[in-house]
């Protein structure tokens, strides 16, 4: 029970923070829960695909593994299901909602992955897992959701925003995974995480301003 609590608590804390950071009306829970569960379900097919590539010794160099088996594979599936489950949903009616759904699907994935990892390796690394892998997944999802929200509520550059919703998390996730396997990973990952948090907080503020910007005649808003 202690391991399960330690594995789930970071996701609950991060999801609560993101959910309550919305300044306008709070989002209904059913779609958030659905996206979280969907993210958790994705762990199993992705683990199988990654295992298959490992068994065949394909993309096993650190850089190829980071780009294709972590960044591209994981973020593509999150992006794909975000696009076809949440993006067209009636509850997605504000720019900030994209952030909530992006974080939900990412934290669903990160939570189940964290549970499996802690049961396999012990509770001693729970804090390290919370600070780095779980929170990084949440922030990749936040950026994905920000650009999905921009795509849905901006009259221009819709395709570009949908593309950026995939490209930016893929690039950042790939960098994160590559840094983690580096011999000087701690010196790389700490400034990287600070940068990720700073840019994410900025995106939260921008998305929250969307409601007011709707009153502006500028079509970019």
MODACOR-V410915 format. One record per pair of residues at least 4 apart in sequence whose ideal C-beta (glycine too) atoms are under 8 Angstrom apart, sorted by the first residue. I is the first residue (numbers start at 1). GAP is how many residues later the second one is. If there is no record, write none. Layout:
# MODACOR-V410915
i = <I,I>
gap = <GAP,GAP>
This chain:
# MODACOR-V410915
i = <1,2,2,3,3,3,3,3,3,3,4,4,5,6,6,6,6,7,7,7,7,7,7,7,7,8,8,8,8,9,9,10,10,10,10,10,10,11,11,11,11,11,11,11,12,13,14,14,14,14,14,14,15,15,15,15,15,15,15,16,17,18,18,18,18,18,18,19,19,19,19,20,21,21,22,22,22,22,22,22,22,23,23,23,24,24,24,24,27,27,27,27,27,27,28,28,29,30,30,31,31,31,31,31,31,32,32,32,32,33,33,34,34,35,35,35,35,35,35,35,35,35,36,36,36,36,36,36,37,37,38,38,38,38,38,39,39,39,39,39,39,39,39,39,39,39,40,40,40,40,41,42,42,42,42,42,42,42,42,43,43,43,43,43,44,45,45,46,46,46,46,47,48,49,49,49,50,50,50,51,52,53,53,53,53,53,54,59,59,59,59,59,60,60,61,62,62,62,63,63,64,64,65,65,65,66,66,66,66,66,66,66,67,67,67,67,67,68,68,69,70,70,70,70,70,71,71,71,71,71,71,71,71,71,72,72,72,73,74,74,74,75,75,75,75,75,75,75,76,76,76,77,78,78,78,78,78,78,78,78,79,79,79,79,79,80,81,81,81,82,82,82,82,82,82,82,82,82,83,83,83,84,85,86,86,86,86,86,87,87,87,87,88,91,92,92,92,92,92,93,94,94,94,94,95,95,95,95,95,95,95,95,96,96,96,96,96,96,97,97,97,98,98,98,98,98,98,98,98,98,99,99,99,99,99,99,99,99,100,100,101,101,101,102,102,102,102,102,102,102,102,102,103,103,103,103,103,104,104,105,105,106,106,106,106,106,106,106,107,107,107,107,107,108,109,109,110,110,110,110,110,111,111,112,113,113,114,114,114,114,115,116,117,117,117,118,118,118,118,118,121,125,126,127,128,129,129,130,130,131,131,132,132,132,132,133,134,135,135,136,136,136,136,136,137,138,139,139,139,139,139,140,140,140,140,141,141,142,142,142,142,143,143,143,143,143,143,143,143,144,144,144,144,144,145,145,146,146,146,146,146,147,147,147,147,147,147,148,148,148,148,149,149,149,150,150,150,151,151,151,151,151,151,152,153,153,154,154,154,154,154,155,155,156,156,157,158,159,160,161,162,163,164,165,166,167,168,169,170,171,172,172,173,174,175,175,176,176,176,177,178,179,179,179,179,180,180,181,182,184,185,186,187,188,189,190,191,192,193,194,195,196,197,198,199,200,201,202,203,204,205,206,209,210,210,212,213,213,214,216>
gap = <4,4,121,4,112,115,116,119,120,123,4,111,4,112,117,120,124,104,107,108,110,111,112,119,122,4,103,106,107,4,121,4,104,119,120,124,125,4,96,99,100,103,123,127,4,4,4,89,93,120,121,124,4,17,21,88,89,92,123,4,4,81,82,85,120,124,186,7,8,13,81,6,183,187,4,5,72,74,75,78,186,73,185,188,70,72,184,187,4,5,64,67,70,73,4,63,4,4,61,4,55,58,60,61,70,4,68,69,72,4,71,4,51,4,46,47,50,51,66,69,70,73,4,68,69,71,72,75,4,71,4,43,47,67,70,4,39,65,66,67,68,69,70,71,72,73,68,69,71,72,67,4,32,35,36,39,63,66,67,4,66,69,70,73,4,4,32,4,27,28,31,4,4,4,20,24,4,19,23,4,4,5,6,7,15,16,6,5,6,8,9,10,4,5,4,4,116,119,4,115,4,5,4,5,112,4,5,108,109,111,112,115,4,5,103,107,111,4,5,4,4,103,104,106,107,4,98,99,100,101,102,103,104,106,4,98,102,4,4,35,99,4,65,69,91,94,95,98,4,90,94,4,4,24,27,28,31,63,66,91,4,65,86,87,90,4,4,5,24,4,5,19,20,23,62,63,66,83,4,65,79,4,4,6,12,15,19,62,5,61,64,65,4,6,5,6,9,57,60,4,55,59,116,117,51,54,55,57,58,112,115,116,4,53,108,111,112,114,4,48,52,4,47,48,49,50,51,52,54,109,4,43,46,47,50,104,105,108,4,45,4,44,47,4,39,40,41,42,43,44,46,63,4,35,38,39,42,4,37,4,36,4,31,32,34,35,36,38,4,27,30,31,34,4,4,28,4,23,24,27,28,4,23,4,4,20,4,15,19,20,4,4,4,8,12,4,5,7,8,11,4,4,4,4,4,4,5,4,5,4,62,4,48,57,61,4,4,4,58,4,37,40,57,60,4,4,4,33,57,58,61,4,29,32,33,4,28,4,58,61,62,4,22,25,26,29,56,57,60,4,21,22,24,25,4,20,4,19,57,60,61,4,14,15,17,18,21,4,13,14,17,4,58,61,4,7,11,6,7,8,10,11,14,6,57,61,4,7,65,66,67,64,65,63,64,4,4,4,4,4,4,4,4,4,4,4,4,4,4,4,4,24,4,4,4,17,4,13,16,4,4,6,9,10,13,5,9,4,6,4,4,4,4,4,4,4,4,4,4,4,4,4,4,4,4,4,4,4,4,4,4,4,4,4,11,4,5,8,7,5>
